[in-house]
Amino acid sequence: MKKYVAEFFGTMFLVLLACGSAVLAGPKIGVLGIGICFGLILLALCYAIGGISGCHVNPAVSLGVFLTDRKFTFANLIGYVFAQLAGAAAGGALLLWLMSAGGYFSGGEFAFGGITDKIGFTNNMSYLATNVCQPGVSQGFALLTESLLTFLFVFVVLGATSKWGNGAMAGVAIGLALGLVNIVGIPVDNCSVNPARSFGPALFSINAWPDFWVMVVGPFIGAILAALAWKFTAPKSNL
């Protein structure tokens, strides 16, 4: 049970602090700063809860582990995903609370970020750093981007946490990988590579839902590709 609790709090903090970097500081730190914040919070979480749950905090990572590690059962996968979605929902709710407390919905003067205007075909607006196709980005483009970036990220996770990786530095590699893919992917769709990270903010920003399927299908395709690539790469004794 404790590993599920760890996944809940880990994903909650990921959404609160990583997405929160865009919501509370985005106008000041920009895409590069937000990407670095995503990497830093995951790096910190790896060392905080990695020994308890493995610090997946991402259904795509859990799927990749399930496909490559026989000890990680289907029941574990379901439990992890449920805990991650619940944690992301809690993180999204806390972010909404912060925006409300800061006066966003009542015309306050604080310069919130994480807001995408004129999205989709209806020129709607989405906030809370939701994963939506940015103006001029098609869903096909975003789907391909999500698939490839998640492929890289999950491949790094699988390799860094294997017995051939450097265990002491695994968190650094994983944090750097998440920061890198966010710096590349934020201009496309605010970068998901994590269906839970997309789910939490979208619960409270309804205009994000038309693109939500991209943030699920793309990362899962990437996770499957990463698992296949890792099986071909890793020595047989790891399979």
Salt bridges, closest charged atoms under 4 A:
none
